Amino acid sequence: MVDVKVRGVGLTRQLLGQAEVITSVAEGTTVGALLDRLAVEKGEAFARYAGNPQATSSYAPLRIVLNGRDLIPQQAPKTVLAEGDDLLIFLPIAGG
């Protein structure tokens, strides 16, 4: 098992229910698997954002920053987590 810190900003913080969560995952767990687990634990409101962006019940995919490095959406779900990783999740914001 490895411990990973998950932090949220804005709406994702509200959906997580707190600013940060320390969670234990099995070695080899991917970011996608962790988001799936959080979707089950945190409920439908979180699941809508963590789900497949092509699904009709989901919203824009979450942006993921792992240890200070932005992960591109195609890379994030397959990225394997390691002991002490710091995962920041947030919603993309557009504006002008």
Backbone atoms as SQL, in Angstrom:
CREATE TABLE atoms (id INTEGER PRIMARY KEY, chain TEXT, resi INTEGER, resn TEXT, atom TEXT, x REAL, y REAL, z REAL);
INSERT INTO atoms VALUES
  (1, 'A', 1, 'MET', 'N', 0.846, -1.190, 0.000),
  (2, 'A', 1, 'MET', 'CA', 0.000, 0.000, 0.000),
  (3, 'A', 1, 'MET', 'C', 0.886, 1.247, 0.000),
  (4, 'A', 2, 'VAL', 'N', 0.406, 2.272, -0.692),
  (5, 'A', 2, 'VAL', 'CA', 1.093, 3.555, -0.716),
  (6, 'A', 2, 'VAL', 'C', 0.102, 4.642, -0.320),
  (7, 'A', 3, 'ASP', 'N', 0.602, 5.667, 0.356),
  (8, 'A', 3, 'ASP', 'CA', -0.243, 6.800, 0.751),
  (9, 'A', 3, 'ASP', 'C', -0.111, 7.914, -0.261),
  (10, 'A', 4, 'VAL', 'N', -1.249, 8.473, -0.657),
  (11, 'A', 4, 'VAL', 'CA', -1.319, 9.540, -1.646),
  (12, 'A', 4, 'VAL', 'C', -2.168, 10.668, -1.071),
  (13, 'A', 5, 'LYS', 'N', -1.725, 11.901, -1.293),
  (14, 'A', 5, 'LYS', 'CA', -2.508, 13.070, -0.871),
  (15, 'A', 5, 'LYS', 'C', -3.316, 13.562, -2.067),
  (16, 'A', 6, 'VAL', 'N', -4.618, 13.748, -1.865),
  (17, 'A', 6, 'VAL', 'CA', -5.507, 14.275, -2.897),
  (18, 'A', 6, 'VAL', 'C', -6.017, 15.619, -2.398),
  (19, 'A', 7, 'ARG', 'N', -5.782, 16.658, -3.202),
  (20, 'A', 7, 'ARG', 'CA', -6.252, 17.998, -2.833),
  (21, 'A', 7, 'ARG', 'C', -7.196, 18.519, -3.898),
  (22, 'A', 8, 'GLY', 'N', -8.157, 19.301, -3.462),
  (23, 'A', 8, 'GLY', 'CA', -9.102, 19.912, -4.382),
  (24, 'A', 8, 'GLY', 'C', -9.092, 21.420, -4.253),
  (25, 'A', 9, 'VAL', 'N', -9.517, 22.081, -5.333),
  (26, 'A', 9, 'VAL', 'CA', -9.613, 23.535, -5.364),
  (27, 'A', 9, 'VAL', 'C', -11.023, 23.896, -5.811),
  (28, 'A', 10, 'GLY', 'N', -11.612, 24.895, -5.155),
  (29, 'A', 10, 'GLY', 'CA', -12.940, 25.351, -5.550),
  (30, 'A', 10, 'GLY', 'C', -13.988, 24.264, -5.428),
  (31, 'A', 11, 'LEU', 'N', -14.680, 23.983, -6.526),
  (32, 'A', 11, 'LEU', 'CA', -15.760, 22.999, -6.509),
  (33, 'A', 11, 'LEU', 'C', -15.242, 21.608, -6.156),
  (34, 'A', 12, 'THR', 'N', -14.068, 21.233, -6.636),
  (35, 'A', 12, 'THR', 'CA', -13.572, 19.893, -6.319),
  (36, 'A', 12, 'THR', 'C', -13.289, 19.757, -4.825),
  (37, 'A', 13, 'ARG', 'N', -12.907, 20.834, -4.188),
  (38, 'A', 13, 'ARG', 'CA', -12.719, 20.810, -2.728),
  (39, 'A', 13, 'ARG', 'C', -14.064, 20.533, -2.044),
  (40, 'A', 14, 'GLN', 'N', -15.108, 21.201, -2.513),
  (41, 'A', 14, 'GLN', 'CA', -16.440, 20.969, -1.957),
  (42, 'A', 14, 'GLN', 'C', -16.896, 19.532, -2.200),
  (43, 'A', 15, 'LEU', 'N', -16.647, 19.016, -3.390),
  (44, 'A', 15, 'LEU', 'CA', -17.078, 17.668, -3.725),
  (45, 'A', 15, 'LEU', 'C', -16.327, 16.610, -2.920),
  (46, 'A', 16, 'LEU', 'N', -15.060, 16.892, -2.603),
  (47, 'A', 16, 'LEU', 'CA', -14.292, 15.981, -1.755),
  (48, 'A', 16, 'LEU', 'C', -14.738, 16.056, -0.300),
  (49, 'A', 17, 'GLY', 'N', -15.326, 17.192, 0.083),
  (50, 'A', 17, 'GLY', 'CA', -15.781, 17.368, 1.460),
  (51, 'A', 17, 'GLY', 'C', -14.729, 17.935, 2.386),
  (52, 'A', 18, 'GLN', 'N', -13.530, 18.168, 1.869),
  (53, 'A', 18, 'GLN', 'CA', -12.447, 18.753, 2.657),
  (54, 'A', 18, 'GLN', 'C', -11.340, 19.184, 1.693),
  (55, 'A', 19, 'ALA', 'N', -10.407, 19.979, 2.204),
  (56, 'A', 19, 'ALA', 'CA', -9.340, 20.516, 1.359),
  (57, 'A', 19, 'ALA', 'C', -8.386, 19.437, 0.874),
  (58, 'A', 20, 'GLU', 'N', -8.114, 18.460, 1.727),
  (59, 'A', 20, 'GLU', 'CA', -7.205, 17.391, 1.312),
  (60, 'A', 20, 'GLU', 'C', -7.569, 16.081, 1.980),
  (61, 'A', 21, 'VAL', 'N', -7.298, 15.020, 1.259),
  (62, 'A', 21, 'VAL', 'CA', -7.579, 13.671, 1.724),
  (63, 'A', 21, 'VAL', 'C', -6.303, 12.857, 1.566),
  (64, 'A', 22, 'ILE', 'N', -5.886, 12.180, 2.616),
  (65, 'A', 22, 'ILE', 'CA', -4.782, 11.230, 2.513),
  (66, 'A', 22, 'ILE', 'C', -5.424, 9.851, 2.389),
  (67, 'A', 23, 'THR', 'N', -5.081, 9.148, 1.328),
  (68, 'A', 23, 'THR', 'CA', -5.695, 7.847, 1.092),
  (69, 'A', 23, 'THR', 'C', -4.630, 6.809, 0.777),
  (70, 'A', 24, 'SER', 'N', -4.876, 5.591, 1.159),
  (71, 'A', 24, 'SER', 'CA', -3.978, 4.484, 0.849),
  (72, 'A', 24, 'SER', 'C', -4.518, 3.730, -0.349),
  (73, 'A', 25, 'VAL', 'N', -3.629, 3.440, -1.288),
  (74, 'A', 25, 'VAL', 'CA', -3.994, 2.679, -2.478),
  (75, 'A', 25, 'VAL', 'C', -2.985, 1.547, -2.659),
  (76, 'A', 26, 'ALA', 'N', -3.373, 0.530, -3.365),
  (77, 'A', 26, 'ALA', 'CA', -2.469, -0.579, -3.648),
  (78, 'A', 26, 'ALA', 'C', -1.368, -0.119, -4.599),
  (79, 'A', 27, 'GLU', 'N', -0.208, -0.721, -4.470),
  (80, 'A', 27, 'GLU', 'CA', 0.870, -0.416, -5.410),
  (81, 'A', 27, 'GLU', 'C', 0.377, -0.706, -6.813),
  (82, 'A', 28, 'GLY', 'N', 0.731, 0.165, -7.755),
  (83, 'A', 28, 'GLY', 'CA', 0.306, -0.002, -9.139),
  (84, 'A', 28, 'GLY', 'C', -1.008, 0.671, -9.473),
  (85, 'A', 29, 'THR', 'N', -1.661, 1.282, -8.469),
  (86, 'A', 29, 'THR', 'CA', -2.927, 1.975, -8.716),
  (87, 'A', 29, 'THR', 'C', -2.689, 3.188, -9.607),
  (88, 'A', 30, 'THR', 'N', -3.556, 3.381, -10.578),
  (89, 'A', 30, 'THR', 'CA', -3.448, 4.526, -11.483),
  (90, 'A', 30, 'THR', 'C', -4.309, 5.687, -10.983),
  (91, 'A', 31, 'VAL', 'N', -4.051, 6.863, -11.541),
  (92, 'A', 31, 'VAL', 'CA', -4.869, 8.037, -11.230),
  (93, 'A', 31, 'VAL', 'C', -6.324, 7.746, -11.585),
  (94, 'A', 32, 'GLY', 'N', -6.561, 7.111, -12.725),
  (95, 'A', 32, 'GLY', 'CA', -7.925, 6.780, -13.138),
  (96, 'A', 32, 'GLY', 'C', -8.637, 5.881, -12.143),
  (97, 'A', 33, 'ALA', 'N', -7.922, 4.883, -11.638),
  (98, 'A', 33, 'ALA', 'CA', -8.518, 3.977, -10.651),
  (99, 'A', 33, 'ALA', 'C', -8.830, 4.705, -9.353),
  (100, 'A', 34, 'LEU', 'N', -7.950, 5.617, -8.957),
  (101, 'A', 34, 'LEU', 'CA', -8.208, 6.397, -7.743),
  (102, 'A', 34, 'LEU', 'C', -9.424, 7.297, -7.937),
  (103, 'A', 35, 'LEU', 'N', -9.535, 7.945, -9.097),
  (104, 'A', 35, 'LEU', 'CA', -10.708, 8.785, -9.357),
  (105, 'A', 35, 'LEU', 'C', -11.995, 7.953, -9.366),
  (106, 'A', 36, 'ASP', 'N', -11.917, 6.749, -9.918),
  (107, 'A', 36, 'ASP', 'CA', -13.086, 5.857, -9.892),
  (108, 'A', 36, 'ASP', 'C', -13.477, 5.535, -8.451),
  (109, 'A', 37, 'ARG', 'N', -12.497, 5.250, -7.634),
  (110, 'A', 37, 'ARG', 'CA', -12.766, 4.938, -6.223),
  (111, 'A', 37, 'ARG', 'C', -13.369, 6.138, -5.499),
  (112, 'A', 38, 'LEU', 'N', -12.810, 7.328, -5.754),
  (113, 'A', 38, 'LEU', 'CA', -13.350, 8.543, -5.129),
  (114, 'A', 38, 'LEU', 'C', -14.774, 8.812, -5.609),
  (115, 'A', 39, 'ALA', 'N', -15.053, 8.502, -6.868),
  (116, 'A', 39, 'ALA', 'CA', -16.406, 8.693, -7.403),
  (117, 'A', 39, 'ALA', 'C', -17.415, 7.844, -6.636),
  (118, 'A', 40, 'VAL', 'N', -17.023, 6.626, -6.287),
  (119, 'A', 40, 'VAL', 'CA', -17.903, 5.750, -5.511),
  (120, 'A', 40, 'VAL', 'C', -18.027, 6.274, -4.080),
  (121, 'A', 41, 'GLU', 'N', -16.895, 6.639, -3.471),
  (122, 'A', 41, 'GLU', 'CA', -16.889, 7.092, -2.079),
  (123, 'A', 41, 'GLU', 'C', -17.590, 8.430, -1.887),
  (124, 'A', 42, 'LYS', 'N', -17.399, 9.355, -2.819),
  (125, 'A', 42, 'LYS', 'CA', -17.923, 10.720, -2.653),
  (126, 'A', 42, 'LYS', 'C', -19.291, 10.915, -3.275),
  (127, 'A', 43, 'GLY', 'N', -19.727, 9.972, -4.096),
  (128, 'A', 43, 'GLY', 'CA', -21.082, 10.022, -4.616),
  (129, 'A', 43, 'GLY', 'C', -21.219, 10.623, -6.001),
  (130, 'A', 44, 'GLU', 'N', -22.467, 10.693, -6.437),
  (131, 'A', 44, 'GLU', 'CA', -22.805, 11.100, -7.791),
  (132, 'A', 44, 'GLU', 'C', -22.293, 12.493, -8.161),
  (133, 'A', 45, 'ALA', 'N', -22.326, 13.433, -7.225),
  (134, 'A', 45, 'ALA', 'CA', -21.874, 14.789, -7.540),
  (135, 'A', 45, 'ALA', 'C', -20.416, 14.788, -7.983),
  (136, 'A', 46, 'PHE', 'N', -19.564, 14.035, -7.293),
  (137, 'A', 46, 'PHE', 'CA', -18.159, 13.938, -7.680),
  (138, 'A', 46, 'PHE', 'C', -18.011, 13.086, -8.941),
  (139, 'A', 47, 'ALA', 'N', -18.763, 12.010, -9.034),
  (140, 'A', 47, 'ALA', 'CA', -18.655, 11.077, -10.156),
  (141, 'A', 47, 'ALA', 'C', -18.924, 11.759, -11.496),
  (142, 'A', 48, 'ARG', 'N', -19.812, 12.731, -11.529),
  (143, 'A', 48, 'ARG', 'CA', -20.111, 13.439, -12.778),
  (144, 'A', 48, 'ARG', 'C', -18.880, 14.100, -13.366),
  (145, 'A', 49, 'TYR', 'N', -17.981, 14.567, -12.510),
  (146, 'A', 49, 'TYR', 'CA', -16.779, 15.251, -12.971),
  (147, 'A', 49, 'TYR', 'C', -15.622, 14.286, -13.187),
  (148, 'A', 50, 'ALA', 'N', -15.604, 13.194, -12.449),
  (149, 'A', 50, 'ALA', 'CA', -14.491, 12.250, -12.537),
  (150, 'A', 50, 'ALA', 'C', -14.699, 11.210, -13.630),
  (151, 'A', 51, 'GLY', 'N', -15.892, 11.153, -14.202),
  (152, 'A', 51, 'GLY', 'CA', -16.219, 10.119, -15.176),
  (153, 'A', 51, 'GLY', 'C', -15.671, 10.386, -16.557),
  (154, 'A', 52, 'ASN', 'N', -16.036, 9.521, -17.451),
  (155, 'A', 52, 'ASN', 'CA', -15.639, 9.604, -18.849),
  (156, 'A', 52, 'ASN', 'C', -16.259, 10.858, -19.481),
  (157, 'A', 53, 'PRO', 'N', -15.441, 11.762, -20.051),
  (158, 'A', 53, 'PRO', 'CA', -16.001, 12.998, -20.609),
  (159, 'A', 53, 'PRO', 'C', -16.946, 12.773, -21.795),
  (160, 'A', 54, 'GLN', 'N', -16.916, 11.589, -22.406),
  (161, 'A', 54, 'GLN', 'CA', -17.826, 11.300, -23.502),
  (162, 'A', 54, 'GLN', 'C', -19.193, 10.826, -22.998),
  (163, 'A', 55, 'ALA', 'N', -19.274, 10.432, -21.747),
  (164, 'A', 55, 'ALA', 'CA', -20.546, 9.950, -21.197),
  (165, 'A', 55, 'ALA', 'C', -21.520, 11.116, -21.065),
  (166, 'A', 56, 'THR', 'N', -22.767, 10.870, -21.350),
  (167, 'A', 56, 'THR', 'CA', -23.754, 11.951, -21.317),
  (168, 'A', 56, 'THR', 'C', -24.007, 12.467, -19.908),
  (169, 'A', 57, 'SER', 'N', -23.663, 11.681, -18.889),
  (170, 'A', 57, 'SER', 'CA', -23.921, 12.107, -17.516),
  (171, 'A', 57, 'SER', 'C', -22.733, 12.810, -16.870),
  (172, 'A', 58, 'SER', 'N', -21.667, 13.020, -17.624),
  (173, 'A', 58, 'SER', 'CA', -20.485, 13.646, -17.026),
  (174, 'A', 58, 'SER', 'C', -20.274, 15.055, -17.560),
  (175, 'A', 59, 'TYR', 'N', -19.483, 15.804, -16.817),
  (176, 'A', 59, 'TYR', 'CA', -19.140, 17.173, -17.195),
  (177, 'A', 59, 'TYR', 'C', -17.708, 17.188, -17.708),
  (178, 'A', 60, 'ALA', 'N', -17.163, 18.368, -17.882),
  (179, 'A', 60, 'ALA', 'CA', -15.775, 18.484, -18.330),
  (180, 'A', 60, 'ALA', 'C', -14.871, 17.674, -17.405),
  (181, 'A', 61, 'PRO', 'N', -13.872, 17.000, -17.980),
  (182, 'A', 61, 'PRO', 'CA', -12.995, 16.175, -17.140),
  (183, 'A', 61, 'PRO', 'C', -12.169, 17.035, -16.186),
  (184, 'A', 62, 'LEU', 'N', -11.821, 16.436, -15.084),
  (185, 'A', 62, 'LEU', 'CA', -10.973, 17.108, -14.109),
  (186, 'A', 62, 'LEU', 'C', -9.581, 17.314, -14.673),
  (187, 'A', 63, 'ARG', 'N', -8.951, 18.389, -14.291),
  (188, 'A', 63, 'ARG', 'CA', -7.526, 18.594, -14.589),
  (189, 'A', 63, 'ARG', 'C', -6.757, 18.013, -13.421),
  (190, 'A', 64, 'ILE', 'N', -5.632, 17.404, -13.715),
  (191, 'A', 64, 'ILE', 'CA', -4.831, 16.725, -12.714),
  (192, 'A', 64, 'ILE', 'C', -3.422, 17.295, -12.715),
  (193, 'A', 65, 'VAL', 'N', -2.942, 17.655, -11.539),
  (194, 'A', 65, 'VAL', 'CA', -1.548, 18.060, -11.351),
  (195, 'A', 65, 'VAL', 'C', -0.958, 17.069, -10.356),
  (196, 'A', 66, 'LEU', 'N', 0.070, 16.360, -10.780),
  (197, 'A', 66, 'LEU', 'CA', 0.708, 15.351, -9.943),
  (198, 'A', 66, 'LEU', 'C', 2.102, 15.827, -9.571),
  (199, 'A', 67, 'ASN', 'N', 2.315, 16.046, -8.294),
  (200, 'A', 67, 'ASN', 'CA', 3.614, 16.515, -7.788),
  (201, 'A', 67, 'ASN', 'C', 4.082, 17.775, -8.509),
  (202, 'A', 68, 'GLY', 'N', 3.123, 18.678, -8.763),
  (203, 'A', 68, 'GLY', 'CA', 3.450, 19.961, -9.381),
  (204, 'A', 68, 'GLY', 'C', 3.539, 19.942, -10.896),
  (205, 'A', 69, 'ARG', 'N', 3.274, 18.804, -11.524),
  (206, 'A', 69, 'ARG', 'CA', 3.347, 18.707, -12.986),
  (207, 'A', 69, 'ARG', 'C', 1.966, 18.415, -13.548),
  (208, 'A', 70, 'ASP', 'N', 1.543, 19.247, -14.493),
  (209, 'A', 70, 'ASP', 'CA', 0.243, 19.082, -15.132),
  (210, 'A', 70, 'ASP', 'C', 0.257, 17.825, -15.996),
  (211, 'A', 71, 'LEU', 'N', -0.747, 16.968, -15.814),
  (212, 'A', 71, 'LEU', 'CA', -0.874, 15.772, -16.637),
  (213, 'A', 71, 'LEU', 'C', -1.875, 16.043, -17.744),
  (214, 'A', 72, 'ILE', 'N', -1.515, 15.687, -18.967),
  (215, 'A', 72, 'ILE', 'CA', -2.464, 15.866, -20.062),
  (216, 'A', 72, 'ILE', 'C', -3.600, 14.865, -19.869),
  (217, 'A', 73, 'PRO', 'N', -4.820, 15.238, -20.261),
  (218, 'A', 73, 'PRO', 'CA', -5.983, 14.382, -19.990),
  (219, 'A', 73, 'PRO', 'C', -5.837, 12.935, -20.463),
  (220, 'A', 74, 'GLN', 'N', -5.193, 12.703, -21.609),
  (221, 'A', 74, 'GLN', 'CA', -5.035, 11.339, -22.102),
  (222, 'A', 74, 'GLN', 'C', -4.034, 10.545, -21.258),
  (223, 'A', 75, 'GLN', 'N', -3.094, 11.222, -20.625),
  (224, 'A', 75, 'GLN', 'CA', -2.051, 10.578, -19.831),
  (225, 'A', 75, 'GLN', 'C', -2.512, 10.310, -18.399),
  (226, 'A', 76, 'ALA', 'N', -3.290, 11.206, -17.839),
  (227, 'A', 76, 'ALA', 'CA', -3.639, 11.163, -16.414),
  (228, 'A', 76, 'ALA', 'C', -4.237, 9.832, -15.955),
  (229, 'A', 77, 'PRO', 'N', -5.261, 9.281, -16.638),
  (230, 'A', 77, 'PRO', 'CA', -5.879, 8.056, -16.112),
  (231, 'A', 77, 'PRO', 'C', -4.915, 6.877, -16.014),
  (232, 'A', 78, 'LYS', 'N', -3.891, 6.836, -16.853),
  (233, 'A', 78, 'LYS', 'CA', -2.971, 5.699, -16.901),
  (234, 'A', 78, 'LYS', 'C', -1.731, 5.890, -16.032),
  (235, 'A', 79, 'THR', 'N', -1.577, 7.058, -15.439),
  (236, 'A', 79, 'THR', 'CA', -0.398, 7.350, -14.637),
  (237, 'A', 79, 'THR', 'C', -0.464, 6.584, -13.317),
  (238, 'A', 80, 'VAL', 'N', 0.605, 5.861, -13.017),
  (239, 'A', 80, 'VAL', 'CA', 0.665, 5.048, -11.803),
  (240, 'A', 80, 'VAL', 'C', 1.112, 5.918, -10.626),
  (241, 'A', 81, 'LEU', 'N', 0.419, 5.765, -9.515),
  (242, 'A', 81, 'LEU', 'CA', 0.715, 6.528, -8.302),
  (243, 'A', 81, 'LEU', 'C', 1.806, 5.857, -7.482),
  (244, 'A', 82, 'ALA', 'N', 2.559, 6.683, -6.750),
  (245, 'A', 82, 'ALA', 'CA', 3.645, 6.187, -5.905),
  (246, 'A', 82, 'ALA', 'C', 3.515, 6.790, -4.508),
  (247, 'A', 83, 'GLU', 'N', 4.214, 6.214, -3.561),
  (248, 'A', 83, 'GLU', 'CA', 4.211, 6.679, -2.170),
  (249, 'A', 83, 'GLU', 'C', 4.502, 8.179, -2.115),
  (250, 'A', 84, 'GLY', 'N', 3.643, 8.898, -1.382),
  (251, 'A', 84, 'GLY', 'CA', 3.853, 10.319, -1.147),
  (252, 'A', 84, 'GLY', 'C', 3.414, 11.239, -2.271),
  (253, 'A', 85, 'ASP', 'N', 2.816, 10.695, -3.326),
  (254, 'A', 85, 'ASP', 'CA', 2.370, 11.560, -4.421),
  (255, 'A', 85, 'ASP', 'C', 1.349, 12.573, -3.919),
  (256, 'A', 86, 'ASP', 'N', 1.399, 13.753, -4.533),
  (257, 'A', 86, 'ASP', 'CA', 0.493, 14.860, -4.220),
  (258, 'A', 86, 'ASP', 'C', -0.332, 15.116, -5.473),
  (259, 'A', 87, 'LEU', 'N', -1.615, 14.803, -5.392),
  (260, 'A', 87, 'LEU', 'CA', -2.519, 14.907, -6.532),
  (261, 'A', 87, 'LEU', 'C', -3.457, 16.086, -6.311),
  (262, 'A', 88, 'LEU', 'N', -3.358, 17.081, -7.175),
  (263, 'A', 88, 'LEU', 'CA', -4.247, 18.248, -7.129),
  (264, 'A', 88, 'LEU', 'C', -5.259, 18.085, -8.249),
  (265, 'A', 89, 'ILE', 'N', -6.541, 18.141, -7.907),
  (266, 'A', 89, 'ILE', 'CA', -7.587, 18.027, -8.919),
  (267, 'A', 89, 'ILE', 'C', -8.425, 19.293, -8.932),
  (268, 'A', 90, 'PHE', 'N', -8.759, 19.736, -10.146),
  (269, 'A', 90, 'PHE', 'CA', -9.572, 20.935, -10.267),
  (270, 'A', 90, 'PHE', 'C', -10.284, 20.921, -11.609),
  (271, 'A', 91, 'LEU', 'N', -11.263, 21.788, -11.744),
  (272, 'A', 91, 'LEU', 'CA', -12.006, 21.908, -12.993),
  (273, 'A', 91, 'LEU', 'C', -11.356, 22.949, -13.884),
  (274, 'A', 92, 'PRO', 'N', -11.288, 22.690, -15.179),
  (275, 'A', 92, 'PRO', 'CA', -10.739, 23.700, -16.087),
  (276, 'A', 92, 'PRO', 'C', -11.654, 24.922, -16.111),
  (277, 'A', 93, 'ILE', 'N', -11.053, 26.073, -16.204),
  (278, 'A', 93, 'ILE', 'CA', -11.814, 27.323, -16.218),
  (279, 'A', 93, 'ILE', 'C', -11.455, 28.087, -17.472),
  (280, 'A', 94, 'ALA', 'N', -12.460, 28.538, -18.166),
  (281, 'A', 94, 'ALA', 'CA', -12.240, 29.342, -19.369),
  (282, 'A', 94, 'ALA', 'C', -12.779, 30.733, -19.124),
  (283, 'A', 95, 'GLY', 'N', -12.221, 31.652, -19.770),
  (284, 'A', 95, 'GLY', 'CA', -12.704, 33.018, -19.619),
  (285, 'A', 95, 'GLY', 'C', -11.946, 33.951, -20.526),
  (286, 'A', 96, 'GLY', 'N', -12.263, 35.175, -20.421),
  (287, 'A', 96, 'GLY', 'CA', -11.580, 36.103, -21.309),
  (288, 'A', 96, 'GLY', 'C', -11.629, 37.496, -20.790);
